[in-house]
Structures are given as structure tokens and as C-alpha cells.
Amino acid sequence: MNCLILAAGQGSRLRAVSSSKPLTPVAGRPLIAHVVDRARQGGVTAFTIVTGYEAERVEACVAELGRETGVPIACVRTADPLLANGHSVLAGAARIDGDYLLLMSDHLVDPAIVRAMVEAPAGEAALCLAVDRDFANPLIDLEDATRVETDAGGRIVRIAKLIEPFDAVDTGVFRATPALAEAIRADIAAGGLGSLSAGVQRLADEKRAVTLDVTGLFWLDVDDPRSLELAGLALGGTAPQG
């Protein structure tokens, strides 16, 4: 399965540490290299990576990863990295036929999460999101996390920052169909910013967005100095695992 990785953002909360979030060193390697490694371990067989800020450096890094691993890695640049992240999804999805996994270049995830998403039955849903329901997990920053409200069947009802009520948190791991790009384009056409969450919300409103509970499995959003420190500990095997 192809994996689309969003790596276009500036990463302003890590600017004091690194000019490029995907290239931020973690345990001696660029963050995006760990993301690719874990996705490969989970069953991904090809990658499409959307770049923006520091595009040439990121593209050189992932090209070297491709040579080292022998895994096909293609890069595409988003037209404007200042636009909402859904625009990066559109740029990458245009290069992919069929379903794909969608990951963030700043999220470290257990390969078991990736494997579960790769192996999940396609069903009739247009999108599946891996969610965590353990709000006591010390690795989750609830003030910054994207929150999810689900119904009794596990379908997404709402997804956004700081919503109430909510019963799950977005891990940044999606299994998407071409319908996601269609939903993002519809949001833009309606005057929206074209964010990923807006596209997911449109699919949720149509009852076409479901969740997969991965509570108990490791994942970490690396977007500030504290989480960067936790990432280094995790890759060294000493960070709290939830």
C-alpha cells in the first residue's frame, strides 16, 4: 500500500531547534526517517511525500532513504506551504491511485498501528482514522491534540481542536480513499480553508468516516521541545509508553 506523508509545514514550535521539522534530529536520524522506517515495518510498500518548507533538503533526505531501503519514494511539492494541510493532501493524492495511508512527518507511531490500518477491511467507509481513547496517556497533549467525537458504532461525528464533548484523540494515522480529496476540494469550493479536518468532517457528516481504536499502542506528536525530548527517550526505549 502507498503511504502519503505530509512534510510541507514550517514547524514553528521547533524552529529554535531545527529549521525543518521533518529533518529534526531524533536519536541520530532525521525525524522523517523514523516515520518512514516505522511505516515500512507496518507494511507500507511505497511512499509519496509532500514537501514545502526546506523542500530541497527534505527531498534529498528521502531520496537517500529510498536508495538505502530500495522502497519507491516519490516527492511532490505543495504549491503554497502556508495553505491549510488539506492542500498538501490534494497535491499528494493526485499522484496515487486508489486507497492510501496518510501519515504526518512529525508523528512517531508503533508499526502495529500502521499494520492494523493496512489490514483493516475496506468496507463502505471513505476514511478510517486511528484514535486513542486513553486521555491519561502522558504522551498526549490534550490542549494541542485534534479531538474526535464518535457515535456508538465508532463513526466520526465531529473532529476539530478543542471541541466538547469528545471521546477520542486523532493519532494522525488515516486510511483514505479518493473521497477524502473530493471532500477537501468541496470545502475549498464552499469558501473553506481546505484543511484535512474539514475534509474529514464532510465525510463524517455523510456517515462515511469511521475510527479504529489503537488505545495502548505507542504514538507521539513531535511538535515542541518537550515532545522532541520524549521522542528521543522513546527511540532509546526509556520513554513512558502510555
TILUMLUM-693891 format. One record per residue (C-alpha): residue number from 1; residue in three letters; z negated, x, y negated. Coordinates in nm, 2 decimals, always signed. Layout:
[node NUM, "ALA", [Z, X, Y]]
...
END
This chain:
[node 1, "MET", [+0.00, +0.00, +0.00]]
[node 2, "ASN", [+0.08, +0.12, -0.35]]
[node 3, "CYS", [-0.21, +0.17, -0.59]]
[node 4, "LEU", [-0.17, +0.12, -0.97]]
[node 5, "ILE", [-0.42, +0.33, -1.17]]
[node 6, "LEU", [-0.48, +0.27, -1.54]]
[node 7, "ALA", [-0.53, +0.61, -1.71]]
[node 8, "ALA", [-0.40, +0.54, -2.06]]
[node 9, "GLY", [-0.72, +0.49, -2.25]]
[node 10, "GLN", [-0.88, +0.72, -2.50]]
[node 11, "GLY", [-1.23, +0.71, -2.35]]
[node 12, "SER", [-1.41, +0.72, -2.69]]
[node 13, "ARG", [-1.76, +0.72, -2.54]]
[node 14, "LEU", [-1.68, +1.05, -2.36]]
[node 15, "ARG", [-1.49, +1.22, -2.65]]
[node 16, "ALA", [-1.78, +1.46, -2.71]]
[node 17, "VAL", [-1.74, +1.58, -2.35]]
[node 18, "SER", [-1.37, +1.56, -2.29]]
[node 19, "SER", [-1.05, +1.48, -2.49]]
[node 20, "SER", [-0.92, +1.29, -2.19]]
[node 21, "LYS", [-1.14, +1.07, -1.97]]
[node 22, "PRO", [-0.92, +1.10, -1.66]]
[node 23, "LEU", [-0.93, +1.48, -1.69]]
[node 24, "THR", [-1.31, +1.49, -1.75]]
[node 25, "PRO", [-1.45, +1.75, -1.50]]
[node 26, "VAL", [-1.68, +1.60, -1.23]]
[node 27, "ALA", [-1.82, +1.83, -0.96]]
[node 28, "GLY", [-1.55, +2.08, -1.05]]
[node 29, "ARG", [-1.25, +1.85, -1.04]]
[node 30, "PRO", [-1.08, +1.60, -1.28]]
[node 31, "LEU", [-1.23, +1.25, -1.25]]
[node 32, "ILE", [-0.88, +1.11, -1.17]]
[node 33, "ALA", [-0.85, +1.35, -0.87]]
[node 34, "HIS", [-1.17, +1.19, -0.72]]
[node 35, "VAL", [-1.03, +0.84, -0.78]]
[node 36, "VAL", [-0.70, +0.94, -0.60]]
[node 37, "ASP", [-0.89, +1.10, -0.32]]
[node 38, "ARG", [-1.11, +0.80, -0.25]]
[node 39, "ALA", [-0.82, +0.56, -0.27]]
[node 40, "ARG", [-0.63, +0.77, -0.02]]
[node 41, "GLN", [-0.93, +0.77, +0.21]]
[node 42, "GLY", [-0.93, +0.39, +0.18]]
[node 43, "GLY", [-0.57, +0.36, +0.30]]
[node 44, "VAL", [-0.36, +0.38, -0.01]]
[node 45, "THR", [-0.02, +0.54, +0.06]]
[node 46, "ALA", [+0.14, +0.57, -0.28]]
[node 47, "PHE", [+0.03, +0.57, -0.65]]
[node 48, "THR", [+0.17, +0.46, -0.98]]
[node 49, "ILE", [-0.04, +0.59, -1.27]]
[node 50, "VAL", [-0.01, +0.46, -1.62]]
[node 51, "THR", [-0.07, +0.72, -1.89]]
[node 52, "GLY", [-0.12, +0.71, -2.27]]
[node 53, "TYR", [-0.36, +0.94, -2.44]]
[node 54, "GLU", [-0.31, +1.31, -2.34]]
[node 55, "ALA", [-0.02, +1.18, -2.13]]
[node 56, "GLU", [+0.14, +1.52, -2.06]]
[node 57, "ARG", [-0.18, +1.68, -1.94]]
[node 58, "VAL", [-0.27, +1.38, -1.72]]
[node 59, "GLU", [+0.08, +1.37, -1.57]]
[node 60, "ALA", [+0.07, +1.74, -1.50]]
[node 61, "CYS", [-0.26, +1.70, -1.32]]
[node 62, "VAL", [-0.15, +1.41, -1.10]]
[node 63, "ALA", [+0.18, +1.59, -1.03]]
[node 64, "GLU", [-0.02, +1.87, -0.89]]
[node 65, "LEU", [-0.22, +1.63, -0.68]]
[node 66, "GLY", [+0.10, +1.49, -0.54]]
[node 67, "ARG", [+0.21, +1.84, -0.44]]
[node 68, "GLU", [-0.13, +1.91, -0.28]]
[node 69, "THR", [-0.15, +1.59, -0.08]]
[node 70, "GLY", [+0.21, +1.50, -0.02]]
[node 71, "VAL", [+0.14, +1.15, -0.13]]
[node 72, "PRO", [+0.40, +0.99, -0.36]]
[node 73, "ILE", [+0.26, +0.97, -0.72]]
[node 74, "ALA", [+0.47, +0.83, -1.00]]
[node 75, "CYS", [+0.37, +0.81, -1.36]]
[node 76, "VAL", [+0.48, +0.57, -1.64]]
[node 77, "ARG", [+0.37, +0.58, -2.00]]
[node 78, "THR", [+0.25, +0.27, -2.17]]
[node 79, "ALA", [+0.43, +0.20, -2.50]]
[node 80, "ASP", [+0.11, +0.20, -2.71]]
[node 81, "PRO", [-0.23, +0.31, -2.56]]
[node 82, "LEU", [-0.41, +0.12, -2.85]]
[node 83, "LEU", [-0.30, -0.21, -2.70]]
[node 84, "ALA", [-0.52, -0.41, -2.45]]
[node 85, "ASN", [-0.53, -0.27, -2.10]]
[node 86, "GLY", [-0.31, -0.56, -1.97]]
[node 87, "HIS", [-0.01, -0.38, -2.13]]
[node 88, "SER", [-0.08, -0.09, -1.91]]
[node 89, "VAL", [-0.08, -0.32, -1.61]]
[node 90, "LEU", [+0.26, -0.46, -1.72]]
[node 91, "ALA", [+0.40, -0.11, -1.75]]
[node 92, "GLY", [+0.29, -0.01, -1.40]]
[node 93, "ALA", [+0.35, -0.33, -1.22]]
[node 94, "ALA", [+0.71, -0.32, -1.33]]
[node 95, "ARG", [+0.76, -0.02, -1.11]]
[node 96, "ILE", [+0.60, -0.18, -0.80]]
[node 97, "ASP", [+0.75, -0.43, -0.55]]
[node 98, "GLY", [+0.51, -0.68, -0.40]]
[node 99, "ASP", [+0.13, -0.66, -0.38]]
[node 100, "TYR", [-0.07, -0.36, -0.50]]
[node 101, "LEU", [-0.42, -0.24, -0.55]]
[node 102, "LEU", [-0.53, -0.19, -0.91]]
[node 103, "LEU", [-0.79, +0.07, -0.99]]
[node 104, "MET", [-0.93, +0.23, -1.31]]
[node 105, "SER", [-0.91, +0.60, -1.37]]
[node 106, "ASP", [-1.28, +0.61, -1.46]]
[node 107, "HIS", [-1.43, +0.42, -1.17]]
[node 108, "LEU", [-1.55, +0.60, -0.86]]
[node 109, "VAL", [-1.56, +0.37, -0.56]]
[node 110, "ASP", [-1.66, +0.40, -0.20]]
[node 111, "PRO", [-1.34, +0.43, +0.01]]
[node 112, "ALA", [-1.48, +0.14, +0.21]]
[node 113, "ILE", [-1.42, -0.09, -0.09]]
[node 114, "VAL", [-1.06, +0.02, -0.11]]
[node 115, "ARG", [-1.01, -0.02, +0.27]]
[node 116, "ALA", [-1.16, -0.37, +0.26]]
[node 117, "MET", [-0.92, -0.47, -0.02]]
[node 118, "VAL", [-0.62, -0.32, +0.16]]
[node 119, "GLU", [-0.71, -0.50, +0.48]]
[node 120, "ALA", [-0.80, -0.83, +0.32]]
[node 121, "PRO", [-0.58, -1.12, +0.43]]
[node 122, "ALA", [-0.33, -1.20, +0.15]]
[node 123, "GLY", [-0.39, -1.58, +0.18]]
[node 124, "GLU", [-0.27, -1.80, -0.10]]
[node 125, "ALA", [-0.47, -1.63, -0.38]]
[node 126, "ALA", [-0.27, -1.45, -0.65]]
[node 127, "LEU", [-0.55, -1.20, -0.71]]
[node 128, "CYS", [-0.87, -1.07, -0.54]]
[node 129, "LEU", [-1.14, -0.89, -0.72]]
[node 130, "ALA", [-1.42, -0.68, -0.56]]
[node 131, "VAL", [-1.75, -0.78, -0.70]]
[node 132, "ASP", [-2.11, -0.66, -0.69]]
[node 133, "ARG", [-2.40, -0.91, -0.69]]
[node 134, "ASP", [-2.69, -0.67, -0.70]]
[node 135, "PHE", [-2.80, -0.66, -1.06]]
[node 136, "ALA", [-3.09, -0.44, -0.97]]
[node 137, "ASN", [-2.85, -0.16, -0.88]]
[node 138, "PRO", [-2.94, +0.13, -1.12]]
[node 139, "LEU", [-2.58, +0.23, -1.14]]
[node 140, "ILE", [-2.47, -0.09, -1.31]]
[node 141, "ASP", [-2.48, -0.12, -1.69]]
[node 142, "LEU", [-2.51, -0.49, -1.74]]
[node 143, "GLU", [-2.46, -0.46, -2.11]]
[node 144, "ASP", [-2.12, -0.30, -2.07]]
[node 145, "ALA", [-2.01, -0.44, -1.74]]
[node 146, "THR", [-1.74, -0.72, -1.71]]
[node 147, "ARG", [-1.93, -1.02, -1.58]]
[node 148, "VAL", [-1.79, -1.28, -1.34]]
[node 149, "GLU", [-1.89, -1.63, -1.27]]
[node 150, "THR", [-1.78, -1.77, -0.93]]
[node 151, "ASP", [-1.79, -2.10, -0.75]]
[node 152, "ALA", [-1.94, -2.18, -0.41]]
[node 153, "GLY", [-1.62, -2.07, -0.24]]
[node 154, "GLY", [-1.60, -1.73, -0.41]]
[node 155, "ARG", [-1.33, -1.82, -0.65]]
[node 156, "ILE", [-1.35, -1.68, -1.01]]
[node 157, "VAL", [-1.45, -1.94, -1.27]]
[node 158, "ARG", [-1.49, -1.71, -1.57]]
[node 159, "ILE", [-1.45, -1.34, -1.63]]
[node 160, "ALA", [-1.55, -1.16, -1.96]]
[node 161, "LYS", [-1.80, -0.94, -2.12]]
[node 162, "LEU", [-2.15, -1.09, -2.19]]
[node 163, "ILE", [-2.08, -1.44, -2.05]]
[node 164, "GLU", [-2.36, -1.66, -1.94]]
[node 165, "PRO", [-2.42, -1.77, -1.67]]
[node 166, "PHE", [-2.27, -1.51, -1.43]]
[node 167, "ASP", [-2.34, -1.42, -1.07]]
[node 168, "ALA", [-2.13, -1.11, -1.01]]
[node 169, "VAL", [-2.00, -0.79, -1.18]]
[node 170, "ASP", [-1.64, -0.67, -1.18]]
[node 171, "THR", [-1.62, -0.33, -0.99]]
[node 172, "GLY", [-1.27, -0.25, -1.13]]
[node 173, "VAL", [-1.10, -0.29, -0.79]]
[node 174, "PHE", [-0.83, -0.55, -0.76]]
[node 175, "ARG", [-0.57, -0.66, -0.51]]
[node 176, "ALA", [-0.29, -0.81, -0.72]]
[node 177, "THR", [+0.03, -0.99, -0.67]]
[node 178, "PRO", [+0.32, -1.01, -0.92]]
[node 179, "ALA", [+0.15, -1.32, -1.06]]
[node 180, "LEU", [-0.10, -1.10, -1.25]]
[node 181, "ALA", [+0.17, -0.95, -1.47]]
[node 182, "GLU", [+0.31, -1.30, -1.52]]
[node 183, "ALA", [-0.03, -1.42, -1.63]]
[node 184, "ILE", [-0.07, -1.13, -1.88]]
[node 185, "ARG", [+0.27, -1.20, -2.02]]
[node 186, "ALA", [+0.18, -1.56, -2.06]]
[node 187, "ASP", [-0.14, -1.47, -2.25]]
[node 188, "ILE", [+0.07, -1.24, -2.49]]
[node 189, "ALA", [+0.32, -1.52, -2.54]]
[node 190, "ALA", [+0.04, -1.76, -2.64]]
[node 191, "GLY", [-0.09, -1.51, -2.90]]
[node 192, "GLY", [-0.35, -1.34, -2.69]]
[node 193, "LEU", [-0.41, -0.96, -2.68]]
[node 194, "GLY", [-0.28, -0.93, -2.33]]
[node 195, "SER", [-0.60, -0.79, -2.17]]
[node 196, "LEU", [-0.64, -0.76, -1.79]]
[node 197, "SER", [-0.94, -1.00, -1.81]]
[node 198, "ALA", [-0.73, -1.26, -1.99]]
[node 199, "GLY", [-0.47, -1.24, -1.72]]
[node 200, "VAL", [-0.73, -1.28, -1.45]]
[node 201, "GLN", [-0.88, -1.58, -1.64]]
[node 202, "ARG", [-0.55, -1.75, -1.64]]
[node 203, "LEU", [-0.52, -1.72, -1.27]]
[node 204, "ALA", [-0.88, -1.83, -1.23]]
[node 205, "ASP", [-0.80, -2.14, -1.44]]
[node 206, "GLU", [-0.53, -2.22, -1.18]]
[node 207, "LYS", [-0.79, -2.15, -0.90]]
[node 208, "ARG", [-0.58, -1.86, -0.78]]
[node 209, "ALA", [-0.83, -1.58, -0.83]]
[node 210, "VAL", [-1.08, -1.50, -0.56]]
[node 211, "THR", [-1.35, -1.24, -0.50]]
[node 212, "LEU", [-1.46, -1.00, -0.22]]
[node 213, "ASP", [-1.83, -0.92, -0.22]]
[node 214, "VAL", [-1.88, -0.55, -0.18]]
[node 215, "THR", [-2.25, -0.55, -0.27]]
[node 216, "GLY", [-2.43, -0.25, -0.13]]
[node 217, "LEU", [-2.13, -0.02, -0.14]]
[node 218, "PHE", [-2.12, +0.26, -0.40]]
[node 219, "TRP", [-1.92, +0.23, -0.72]]
[node 220, "LEU", [-1.97, +0.37, -1.07]]
[node 221, "ASP", [-1.80, +0.31, -1.40]]
[node 222, "VAL", [-1.79, +0.66, -1.56]]
[node 223, "ASP", [-1.76, +0.59, -1.93]]
[node 224, "ASP", [-2.05, +0.76, -2.11]]
[node 225, "PRO", [-2.26, +1.08, -2.07]]
[node 226, "ARG", [-2.53, +0.91, -1.86]]
[node 227, "SER", [-2.28, +0.78, -1.61]]
[node 228, "LEU", [-2.10, +1.11, -1.61]]
[node 229, "GLU", [-2.42, +1.28, -1.50]]
[node 230, "LEU", [-2.47, +1.02, -1.23]]
[node 231, "ALA", [-2.11, +1.08, -1.11]]
[node 232, "GLY", [-2.19, +1.45, -1.07]]
[node 233, "LEU", [-2.50, +1.37, -0.88]]
[node 234, "ALA", [-2.32, +1.11, -0.66]]
[node 235, "LEU", [-2.05, +1.36, -0.56]]
[node 236, "GLY", [-2.32, +1.61, -0.49]]
[node 237, "GLY", [-2.49, +1.35, -0.26]]
[node 238, "THR", [-2.81, +1.31, -0.46]]
[node 239, "ALA", [-2.74, +1.01, -0.69]]
[node 240, "PRO", [-2.90, +0.67, -0.63]]
[node 241, "GLN", [-2.67, +0.47, -0.41]]
[node 242, "GLY", [-2.79, +0.13, -0.53]]
END
